[in-house]
């Protein structure tokens, strides 16, 4: 589940949704890491200058400038009350002279915290060509020096700057000349090159995604979208640069959002690869696939037998590198390092091999919204709780994760009770576990200092909700924040408790620690928590009023047992190598591919010529490098195999589910089969159509109208000015 603001959740989940849906499609190459890393220095703004990095809903206010004031509804009149001013682009306070010049050229400087490689810039000056400068100078900076530059003369409302900027840490935009008496304007800067389409151009988007929570099949990702073909811009014979820019494999980035009361808010909708497009009159239809689709086209053949086991994370990384991906294009859960594999990876597509590894590690394989190929474990992670705050003798933060903690009475305002829900402190020691209580009470204003607990994990995990028992004394305000890769992700999530025990949605992804700080209590009261549960259940509650049409429910077949087998591999390096195959090699140096039974210590020889060779347990590749044909003899040590059946029982009767994974071994095959069994024992499946919720994705756990938990296994989101969504749920 994608993290969203409290405003998003309130306005989009109410019975009658007032917030208008938004969508944006970018086709091109943009650096998604540049904007969060950027700081913008702008000249003195007119009115309130909105950030040129925000994805807000900028408006254009009419001002009395030559050839600018319009009455075509594309500009707004300034409101009488400044508080009613809507989100707007940057507008400079200074005006150019009668020939469009300034005494000192107006500059906007953008600096990055690190170095970035940019294919160009896409600049939006507004909705009108009159808002663009007459002459704009672009400079790319590295350590203060200009390393690349370009000058644009008379750009339109949007400018695409094709300029290779390698390892730059800044960009300077110099507005050298404007219209006579004009003002500097800039609506948005995007770090990259491409074309973006919004609500006005988008006719329909359909994004269909599916995921097996136990990695029994490959994920499915498919995107289709329909754009207006205005003025034939997508026609093959069109002279526009747009048609020249489109190509199979081009990056397509989708965003979804809502126009909320306090402005627009967006969530990522995925990164896709363009597959094909067709034009039919005034419409252009596009089809794209997720990043995993390309991995189906690459065969993995280099799996080896390892006498010393390799961890699954190393093996998955090797598969991804074989598919041509770099490290920033994947996320592999560190949990995979705990799973040791001796079996050689099978000959299959890279996607299929990753699926087998994910299944072996009790993990999910999927395409992330950021475009990365991801493998994440579903094994519940346990936290260790501690607190640096002073605590009374009966308090121990380490007990926060356990059930049955006591609540001890204390003479604090509106806390002491005689309803048997609190215990009196014993005269001498012997207290029961009681969760965490801070020693120092809040001051007269209810403020606290350092009243926090820290939940730490051995490896990164996903925490979608925090369920906190406040020991009958909910504070006025608290905050939860997570740590990712050693950095705290400020500002965190504000908690406003209203009951003694509540669940809060947080959507902390890949975090290794969570900090819960009680910031305000009633005056004189201590901060306390009886129990904390950090889980994968989100705070999303699906009510029946959100369902558009009658839902389809089906009781899936009853499961009797899950069966599988692990393979014992036998290898003796002292065995005499046997002949595997004889291979005729061509003089032109073409590779000869040889499939064979699993072998180790493979080697090929040929009389009178040198060989180049590559060996996997199941496939060898050999070629002659001496410039003449030859017969090569391939030898190796045969690997012995024994099969050991295992099963995980469910019900006394029903169907048997066979699981064939050649990577199973003696260590934890039983655990994997039980994990698969537990999923398939949830037999009830719902398919229903609801108002669209772009933050939901397959794999998420949500709460149904009757309090039951359900896991999303497939979601099809449709946008056509508003959102609709078809969900498949496993209960």
C-alpha positions, 0 to 999 in steps of 0.5 A, spaced: 500 500 500 502 506 498 503 511 503 498 517 503 496 523 507 490 523 512 487 528 508 487 523 502 484 518 506 479 522 509 476 525 502 477 519 498 474 514 503 468 518 505 461 515 502 460 521 497 467 522 494 468 530 492 475 529 490 476 529 483 480 524 480 487 526 476 492 522 472 498 523 468 502 519 463 509 521 462 513 517 456 520 519 456 526 518 461 526 522 467 530 522 473 525 520 479 531 521 484 532 528 482 526 532 485 526 530 492 534 531 492 533 538 489 533 545 493 530 551 489 533 558 489 528 563 486 528 571 485 523 575 489 516 572 487 510 576 486 504 574 491 506 567 493 511 563 488 509 556 488 515 551 488 517 549 481 518 542 483 511 541 486 506 537 482 500 542 484 494 544 480 497 551 478 493 556 476 494 563 472 492 569 475 490 575 470 495 581 471 495 587 467 501 586 462 502 587 455 499 582 450 497 578 457 491 579 460 485 575 457 478 573 458 478 566 455 477 563 462 484 560 462 486 566 467 483 567 474 482 574 477 485 575 483 481 574 489 479 579 494 481 575 500 489 573 500 487 567 503 483 564 497 489 564 493 490 558 489 496 554 488 500 557 483 506 557 479 512 562 480 511 569 478 517 574 479 516 580 482 520 584 477 518 587 470 522 587 464 523 594 461 520 596 454 525 591 450 524 585 455 530 586 459 532 586 466 538 591 469 540 584 472 538 577 468 533 574 473 535 567 475 533 560 478 538 556 481 537 549 482 542 545 487 542 537 488 545 534 494 548 529 490 550 528 483 545 526 477 545 524 470 540 528 466 538 526 459 535 533 459 530 538 462 522 539 461 520 546 463 513 548 463 512 556 463 504 555 464 498 554 459 499 560 455 505 561 450 505 568 452 508 566 459 514 563 456 521 567 456 523 570 449 530 568 451 532 562 456 539 560 458 540 553 461 547 551 464 549 545 468 553 545 473 558 541 477 562 543 483 560 550 481 563 550 474 559 550 467 559 543 464 554 544 459 549 549 456 544 551 451 540 557 449 533 557 447 530 562 443 522 563 443 520 557 447 512 555 447 509 554 454 513 548 454 520 547 453 524 540 452 531 541 453 535 536 449 542 536 453 546 531 456 548 533 463 553 528 466 554 528 474 551 535 475 550 537 482 546 544 479 542 547 474 541 554 472 536 557 468 537 565 466 531 569 463 535 573 459 529 576 455 522 577 456 516 580 452 516 587 453 514 589 461 513 581 462 515 577 468 519 571 469 514 565 470 515 558 471 510 553 473 514 546 473 521 543 472 522 536 470 529 533 470 529 529 464 526 529 457 519 526 455 512 528 454 506 528 459 499 528 458 494 529 463 486 529 464 485 533 458 489 528 453 487 522 457 481 518 455 482 512 459 487 508 463 487 501 465 492 498 469 491 490 471 496 487 476 496 480 479 500 477 484 501 470 487 502 471 495 506 465 495 509 465 488 506 459 485 505 463 478 508 469 475 506 476 476 501 479 471 502 487 469 499 490 463 497 497 462 493 500 456 491 507 455 487 511 450 490 518 448 486 524 444 490 524 437 489 531 436 491 534 430 494 527 428 500 528 432 500 520 433 500 519 426 505 515 423 506 520 417 506 526 422 512 531 422 512 532 429 518 530 433 513 526 438 512 520 433 520 520 432 520 520 439 516 514 440 519 507 440 518 500 443 521 499 450 520 507 451 519 508 459 512 510 461 511 513 467 504 513 470 501 517 476 494 518 479 492 523 484 486 527 487 484 534 487 484 535 495 481 541 499 488 543 500 491 541 493 493 536 489 496 529 492 499 524 487 501 517 488 506 513 483 502 508 478 508 504 476 513 504 471 512 501 464 515 499 458 511 501 451 510 495 447 505 497 441 501 503 439 495 504 434 492 510 431 484 510 430 482 517 427 482 521 433 484 516 438 491 513 439 491 506 444 498 504 447 500 498 450 505 497 455 508 492 460 511 491 467 519 490 468 518 483 469 515 482 462 522 483 459 525 478 464 521 472 460 525 473 454 532 472 457 534 465 458 538 463 464 543 457 463 549 458 468 546 455 474 552 451 478 552 446 483 555 449 489 558 445 494 558 451 499 551 453 499 550 460 496 545 465 499 538 466 495 540 474 495 546 473 491 543 468 486 537 472 485 542 478 483 546 474 478 539 472 475 537 479 474 544 481 472 544 476 466 537 479 464 541 486 463 539 489 470 543 494 474 543 494 482 538 500 482 533 496 478 531 491 483 530 490 490 532 484 494 529 483 501 535 482 506 532 476 509 534 472 502 541 472 505 538 467 511 536 462 505 542 457 503 541 454 496 546 448 494 541 446 488 543 449 481 538 454 478 534 450 473 534 452 465 528 457 465 527 464 463 530 469 468 523 471 471 521 463 472 528 462 476 526 468 480 519 466 481 522 459 484 527 463 488 521 467 491 517 461 493 523 457 496 524 464 500 517 464 502 517 471 499 513 475 493 516 477 486 513 483 483 514 489 480 514 495 484 511 502 483 518 505 482 519 500 476 524 496 480 523 488 480 522 486 487 522 480 492 520 481 499 519 476 504 512 475 507 515 471 513 513 476 519 518 480 522 519 480 530 521 487 533 526 488 539 523 494 543 527 499 548 526 506 550 531 511 552 526 515 557 527 514 564 522 509 567 518 507 573 520 500 576 514 496 573 516 499 566 519 495 561 519 497 554 522 490 552 515 487 554 511 491 549 510 486 543 507 481 548 500 479 550 497 480 557 501 486 560 498 489 566 496 496 567 498 499 574 494 504 578 497 511 579 495 518 582 495 522 575 489 526 573 483 522 570 487 515 570 486 512 577 480 507 576 477 502 581 474 497 576 479 492 576 482 494 570 488 496 574 493 493 579 495 496 585 503 496 586 505 491 590 508 493 597 515 490 595 517 488 588 514 482 584 510 486 579 508 483 572 510 485 565 506 492 564 509 494 557 512 501 557 511 507 562 515 514 562 517 516 569 516 524 568 509 526 567 507 531 562 508 539 564 502 544 565 501 544 558 501 537 557 508 537 553 513 531 554 520 531 552 523 524 550 517 520 551 519 515 546 520 507 544 524 504 539 522 498 535 528 495 531 528 489 526 534 485 524 532 486 517 528 491 513 521 489 513 514 493 511 510 495 517 503 498 514 499 499 521 501 500 528 496 497 533 497 501 540 494 499 546 495 506 550 493 502 557 487 506 558 490 513 557 490 515 550 495 521 549 493 527 545 498 527 540 504 522 538 508 521 532 511 515 528 517 515 524 521 510 520 528 509 519 530 506 512 537 505 510 540 509 516 536 515 515 529 517 519 524 519 514 521 525 517 516 528 518 513 521 520 506 520 521 502 524 526 497 520 531 491 523 534 488 517 539 481 517 540 480 511 544 484 506 548 486 502 543 487 503 536 490 501 529 494 507 525 496 506 518 503 508 517 505 504 510 513 504 512 516 500 507 523 497 507 524 500 514 529 497 520 526 501 525 520 505 528 520 510 533 513 512 537 514 518 540 508 521 545 508 528 544 502 531 548 498 528 554 493 531 559 497 535 564 500 531 569 499 525 566 505 520 564 506 517 557 504 509 557 503 504 552 501 497 554 502 493 547 504 495 540 503 490 534 506 492 528 503 488 522 502 488 515 494 489 515 493 496 513 488 501 515 483 500 509 476 498 511 472 496 505 465 498 506 459 495 503 457 502 501 463 502 497 462 496 492 458 498 486 455 492 483 453 485 486 460 482 488 462 475 486 463 470 491 466 463 490 468 457 495 475 454 492 476 447 492 478 444 499 485 443 500 487 436 503 494 437 503 500 440 499 506 435 497 513 436 494 519 433 495 526 436 496 533 434 493 539 431 496 545 432 491 551 428 492 558 430 489 565 427 490 570 431 487 574 425 487 570 421 482 573 420 475 570 425 470 566 421 465 564 423 458 558 428 457 558 429 450 562 430 443 561 437 440 563 439 433 565 446 433 565 450 426 571 454 424 568 461 424 568 461 432 560 460 433 558 458 440 556 450 440 550 449 446 550 443 449 544 441 454 546 435 459 544 432 465 547 436 471 554 435 472 560 439 476 567 440 474 565 441 467 571 441 462 572 441 454 578 439 450 580 439 443 586 436 439 590 442 435 585 448 437 584 452 443 577 453 446 573 458 449 568 455 454 562 457 459 559 451 463 553 451 467 550 445 471 545 443 465 548 447 459 555 448 456 557 453 451 563 451 447 567 455 441 573 454 437 578 460 437 584 457 433 581 458 426 579 451 424 574 446 425 575 441 431 571 436 435 571 437 442 570 432 448 566 435 454 567 431 461 565 432 468 563 429 474 556 427 474 551 429 480 547 424 484 540 426 486 535 423 491 528 425 492 525 426 499 517 427 499 514 432 504 507 434 505 503 439 509 496 437 511 490 441 511 483 438 511 481 430 512 479 430 505 479 435 499 484 436 493 492 435 493 496 441 491 503 438 488 509 443 488 515 442 484 521 447 486 527 444 484 531 448 489 527 445 495 532 442 500 532 439 507 533 445 511 526 448 510 522 445 505 516 443 510 516 450 512 515 452 505 509 447 504 506 449 510 506 457 508 503 455 501 498 451 505 496 456 510 494 461 504 490 456 500 486 454 506 483 461 505 478 458 500 473 464 500 475 468 494 471 475 492 471 479 486 468 486 486 468 492 483 469 499 487 470 506 487 478 506 485 483 507 490 490 508 487 494 507 493 491 499 493 496 494 490 496 486 490 499 483 496 495 488 501 491 486 507 485 490 508 479 489 513 472 487 510 465 490 512 465 485 517 472 485 521 475 479 517 482 480 514 482 479 506 488 479 501 488 483 495 491 478 489 489 482 483 487 489 482 484 492 475 484 500 476 481 504 471 481 512 470 476 515 465 476 522 469 474 518 475 476 512 478 473 505 478 477 498 480 476 491 480 479 487 486 480 480 487 480 478 494 482 472 498 479 471 505 
